[in-house]
Amino acid sequence: MMKSSHTNPEGKEHIIQFALENWWITDPQAFHNSTKATLNVDCLEDTKVLAISLENREKLCKELQKMEYFFLKKTTAGYIALQKRILCLISSTATERYYNLLAQYPGLIQRIPKQMVAS
């Protein structure tokens, strides 16, 4: 279990994403633009981390079309999940968002403190 978050200038943490087993998590802006990260990625449980540089990712995609397709599918799935989350944030009450989170990720609430869920 991992999380990505952003801490604003006042020191308040805003959690962007939790990543469960076999999920991918990153700061896509920093990775793809080779810039300083704006998100923190933290392990909440024991985690095996695999990493690849942008250069090696591009090389892999160039050499193996199946890998390019794999990364495209992963990126598209992440984009769709982000879109759903944004729509939920702008169109649902806090209570509705909480129950949506419970329905979508039933085991999550037992693995993280409620303060993180609220964040």
C-alpha positions, 0 to 999 in steps of 0.5 A: 500500500502506497500513497501519493500526496501534495503538501501545500505551502501551509503544510497541509497534506492533500492525498492524491491517490492510494495504490494497492497491490500490483498498482503503479504510482508516480508523479507523472508530470515529473517523470515525463517532463524530467522535472522536480517532483510535486508529489510525494510517494510514501509506502504505508506498508512493506512494499516492493518497489520497481523503477524504470527511467524515462529513457529506459521506458522509451527504449523498451517501448521502441524495441517491443511494441507490446510494451508500448501497448502495455504502458498505453493501457496503464496510462489510459486506465489511470487517466480514466480513474482520475477523471472519475475521481474529479467528477466525484469530487465536484458532484458528490457530498463528502458522505457520498464520496466516502461511501463510493470509496468504501464500495470501490475499495472495500478493504481499504478502510481497514488498512489506513487511518480514517484521517488519511481517508478524510485527507 
